[in-house]
Structures are given as C-alpha cells and as structure tokens.
Amino acid sequence: MSQERRYSFEFFPAKTEAGHEKLLNTARQLATYKPDFFSCTYGAGGSTRDRTLNTVLQLDGEVKIPTAPHLSCVGDSKAELRELLGLYKSAGIQRIVALRGDLPSGMGMASGELRYANELVSFIREETGDHFHIEIAAYPEMHPQARNFEADLANFVRKAKAGANSAMTQYFFNADSYFYFVERVRKMGVDIPVVPGIMPITNYSKLARFSDACGAEIPRWVRKQLESYGDDAESIRAYGEQVISEMCERLLQGGAPGLHFYTLNQAEPSLAIWNNLKLPR
Ligand SMILES: Cc1cc2nc3c(=O)[nH]c(=O)nc-3n(C[C@H](O)[C@H](O)[C@H](O)COP(=O)(O)OP(=O)(O)OC[C@H]3O[C@@H](n4cnc5c(N)ncnc54)[C@H](O)[C@@H]3O)c2cc1C
C-alpha cells in the first residue's frame, strides 16, 4: 500500500451536550485507528460557527488528531471569515476545507461577499498565504446546481487552480464515475489528489432522501436490493457494508489516494469498512 494514501473521518458539530459527548466518544474510538485527520462541518451562514470552532479545537487539542474545520462562504462576510481564519491559524490548525456551502432553507438568498468556493480559496490564500492546506469539494456525478457536467468540471478546475492542495468528493456509489472525473480533470491540468468521500449505508430511507438532494445516484441494483429488506435494519447494514467495502477496494486498487469517511458521528459503520479493507492502524 502506498505510504502517501491518507484516511480521514468527518463529523458534524452536535447540537446538544449529549450529542457532543457522543461525538467525542466516537472520535476517541476512531483516533485509535490513527487517521491522518478529522474534519468538522460548518453550517453555511455561520449557524454552527461557535460549535464548529469549539469542536475543531477540542478534537485537535484533546483527542490529538489534526482537525480541519470546514468553512463556507455563502452568508458570511469577509470580516467574519477573516476572523475565523485568524482564530484557526493562531490555534495551530493547518488544514481547512473551503466550500461555498448551502444556506439552510428559510435563510433567504446568499448575502456573503464571496459567491463561489473558488473565491473563498483565493481569499484564504490572500489572507493567510501558504499557511493552510486547502481542501475543496469535488462532484464525480456533477453538482446538482451545475448547468451540465462540462461546466461543473470547468468550475472545479478553476477552484483547484485558485490554490487548493487536494479535494474530497461528494459520496457516490459508482466507482467508474470517480475514475472518469479524475481522468478528465488530469487532462485539464489539475494534478492535486482527489480523495473519494465514502458514505457507509446504514439507513436506507434517509440515504435515499439525502442522495436525491445532493445528486448522488444510488444504482438501481443497489436500490432494489436495499428496498427489498424493508425494515430489516440488520440486513440493510450488512448489505451496505459489503457494497461499500467492495467499492472502496476497487477505488484503492484503481489508484485512489485515500478515503474520507462521512461518519455522521458514528464509529462502527466506517470502522467495519476500514477493517474489511485491512487498512493500516
Ligand atoms: C467533502 C464535502 C464537504 C462538505 N461540507 C460542507 C459543510 O461543512 N457545510 C456546508 O454547508 N456544505 C458542505 N458541503 C456541501 C457543499 O457546500 C454544497 O455541495 C454546495 O452546494 C457547493 O459547495 P462547493 O464548495 O462545492 O461550491 P462551488 O465549487 O462554488 O460550486 C457550486 C456550484 O456553482 C457552480 N460554480 C462554481 N463556480 C462558479 C462560477 N465561478 N460561476 C458560475 N458557477 C460556478 C458549480 O459548478 C456548482 O454547481 C460539503 C460537500 C462536500 C463534497
């Protein structure tokens, strides 16, 4: 296995004290697997500003895994973004996930000064030079609001060339879409690592809703199989684990430079895949 591969786990900031305790327990368990980093999402418009900041500082400082805050630009002013960047920089945070974000429904139109993630990447570089390793988002199956696939590729390339160091993808269930995306952006002169984002399958109805919204296609053969299990959560879990483990194996064999797990603040589903793949510990 290549030494350069990197493995990471993503969390979302919890809303309650109990949720935060659960997140910390999950993070401590995942930390024993020595991932390269954790990341923590950010509610566009600043809705999780303090919770993301506190979670990142605690995971980084106490759980002792380097932790990357996500930062999104819609709905935040340049002054607010500058302040957060300063706080992270002075706390020794070295990696940041730069996004446009999606404003939660009801928050109206975006009011930030930066409209797209490529502008945020440029802003971070202008403000902080080379201090941060900047991650950006990639969409092998196309961002749902893009005009078409080619336009989305061009936007990705512009965002990468604005100064990103690597990318993490939206989750997908079709390895070929990932390989095709990487092949295309390489031909367009982008050579940064593009790490597949992995969503373990645990709850089918939630997954189907979420996948519709974010444009991730659940292949018909997977959908039909999952639907046939009805309320049988254990069969859904076991089948999901098998499908995702097999896809990850193919991705790594095909040269993917690592994996980024969307944990949804749970350890077991990601660890089951990690163990099936016999990833390093
Ligand atoms: C790994 C990962 C982590 C994420 N974490 C979070 C999070 O913490 N918080 C959150 O709110 N959301 C998060 N998201 C979701 C993300 O914010 C949404 O998908 C959002 O709609 C797009 O963000 P982006 O950074 O990819 O946007 P962009 O790269 O700005 O693209 C957004 C859309 O605009 C188009 N576009 C880009 N640039 C231009 C341009 N200059 N002119 C015209 N069109 C353009 C693109 O083709 C695309 O359709 C995450 C997504 C991923 C994959």
The ligand as an SDF file (V2000), in Angstrom:
LIG
                    3D

 53 58  0  0  0  0  0  0  0  0999 V2000
  -16.3980   16.9860    1.1270 C   0  0  0  0  0  0  0  0  0  0  0  0
  -17.5950   17.9120    1.2660 C   0  0  0  0  0  0  0  0  0  0  0  0
  -17.7870   18.6040    2.4650 C   0  0  0  0  0  0  0  0  0  0  0  0
  -18.8560   19.4890    2.6040 C   0  0  0  0  0  0  0  0  0  0  0  0
  -19.0040   20.1750    3.7920 N   0  0  0  0  0  0  0  0  0  0  0  0
  -19.9900   21.1060    3.9240 C   0  0  0  0  0  0  0  0  0  0  0  0
  -20.1050   21.9220    5.1060 C   0  0  0  0  0  0  0  0  0  0  0  0
  -19.3410   21.7690    6.0510 O   0  0  0  0  0  0  0  0  0  0  0  0
  -21.0790   22.8560    5.1410 N   0  0  0  0  0  0  0  0  0  0  0  0
  -21.9390   23.0680    4.0860 C   0  0  0  0  0  0  0  0  0  0  0  0
  -22.8020   23.9500    4.1700 O   0  0  0  0  0  0  0  0  0  0  0  0
  -21.8680   22.2950    2.9690 N   0  0  0  0  0  0  0  0  0  0  0  0
  -20.9100   21.3450    2.8560 C   0  0  0  0  0  0  0  0  0  0  0  0
  -20.8120   20.5990    1.6890 N   0  0  0  0  0  0  0  0  0  0  0  0
  -21.8010   20.7970    0.6420 C   0  0  0  0  0  0  0  0  0  0  0  0
  -21.4450   21.9710   -0.2710 C   0  0  0  0  0  0  0  0  0  0  0  0
  -21.3470   23.1770    0.4510 O   0  0  0  0  0  0  0  0  0  0  0  0
  -22.5350   22.0850   -1.3230 C   0  0  0  0  0  0  0  0  0  0  0  0
  -22.4720   20.9960   -2.2040 O   0  0  0  0  0  0  0  0  0  0  0  0
  -22.5630   23.3980   -2.0750 C   0  0  0  0  0  0  0  0  0  0  0  0
  -23.7840   23.4590   -2.8200 O   0  0  0  0  0  0  0  0  0  0  0  0
  -21.4190   23.5840   -3.0680 C   0  0  0  0  0  0  0  0  0  0  0  0
  -20.2560   23.8520   -2.4470 O   0  0  0  0  0  0  0  0  0  0  0  0
  -18.8840   23.8950   -3.3000 P   0  0  0  0  0  0  0  0  0  0  0  0
  -17.8330   24.3470   -2.3780 O   0  0  0  0  0  0  0  0  0  0  0  0
  -18.6860   22.6190   -3.9930 O   0  0  0  0  0  0  0  0  0  0  0  0
  -19.2940   25.0540   -4.3260 O   0  0  0  0  0  0  0  0  0  0  0  0
  -18.6940   25.6030   -5.6710 P   0  0  0  0  0  0  0  0  0  0  0  0
  -17.4350   24.9570   -6.0590 O   0  0  0  0  0  0  0  0  0  0  0  0
  -18.6980   27.0940   -5.5160 O   0  0  0  0  0  0  0  0  0  0  0  0
  -19.8060   25.1600   -6.7280 O   0  0  0  0  0  0  0  0  0  0  0  0
  -21.1680   25.4070   -6.5020 C   0  0  0  0  0  0  0  0  0  0  0  0
  -21.9290   25.3900   -7.8150 C   0  0  0  0  0  0  0  0  0  0  0  0
  -21.6380   26.5660   -8.5520 O   0  0  0  0  0  0  0  0  0  0  0  0
  -21.0140   26.2620   -9.7910 C   0  0  0  0  0  0  0  0  0  0  0  0
  -19.9210   27.2330   -9.8970 N   0  0  0  0  0  0  0  0  0  0  0  0
  -18.7420   27.2220   -9.2260 C   0  0  0  0  0  0  0  0  0  0  0  0
  -18.0170   28.3080   -9.5040 N   0  0  0  0  0  0  0  0  0  0  0  0
  -18.7670   29.0290  -10.3820 C   0  0  0  0  0  0  0  0  0  0  0  0
  -18.5740   30.2720  -11.0250 C   0  0  0  0  0  0  0  0  0  0  0  0
  -17.4490   30.9960  -10.7960 N   0  0  0  0  0  0  0  0  0  0  0  0
  -19.5510   30.7170  -11.8580 N   0  0  0  0  0  0  0  0  0  0  0  0
  -20.6800   30.0140  -12.0530 C   0  0  0  0  0  0  0  0  0  0  0  0
  -20.9200   28.8260  -11.4590 N   0  0  0  0  0  0  0  0  0  0  0  0
  -19.9750   28.3500  -10.6190 C   0  0  0  0  0  0  0  0  0  0  0  0
  -20.5240   24.8290   -9.6730 C   0  0  0  0  0  0  0  0  0  0  0  0
  -20.4910   24.1770  -10.9170 O   0  0  0  0  0  0  0  0  0  0  0  0
  -21.5740   24.2340   -8.7430 C   0  0  0  0  0  0  0  0  0  0  0  0
  -22.7290   23.8930   -9.4460 O   0  0  0  0  0  0  0  0  0  0  0  0
  -19.7610   19.6800    1.5330 C   0  0  0  0  0  0  0  0  0  0  0  0
  -19.5940   18.9640    0.3340 C   0  0  0  0  0  0  0  0  0  0  0  0
  -18.5070   18.0910    0.1890 C   0  0  0  0  0  0  0  0  0  0  0  0
  -18.3520   17.3370   -1.0870 C   0  0  0  0  0  0  0  0  0  0  0  0
  1  2  1  0
  2  3  1  0
  2 52  2  0
  3  4  2  0
  4  5  1  0
  4 50  1  0
  5  6  2  0
  6  7  1  0
  6 13  1  0
  7  8  2  0
  7  9  1  0
  9 10  1  0
 10 11  2  0
 10 12  1  0
 12 13  2  0
 13 14  1  0
 14 15  1  0
 14 50  1  0
 15 16  1  0
 16 17  1  0
 16 18  1  0
 18 19  1  0
 18 20  1  0
 20 21  1  0
 20 22  1  0
 22 23  1  0
 23 24  1  0
 24 25  2  0
 24 26  1  0
 24 27  1  0
 27 28  1  0
 28 29  2  0
 28 30  1  0
 28 31  1  0
 31 32  1  0
 32 33  1  0
 33 34  1  0
 33 48  1  0
 34 35  1  0
 35 36  1  0
 35 46  1  0
 36 37  1  0
 36 45  1  0
 37 38  2  0
 38 39  1  0
 39 40  1  0
 39 45  2  0
 40 41  1  0
 40 42  2  0
 42 43  1  0
 43 44  2  0
 44 45  1  0
 46 47  1  0
 46 48  1  0
 48 49  1  0
 50 51  2  0
 51 52  1  0
 52 53  1  0
M  END
$$$$
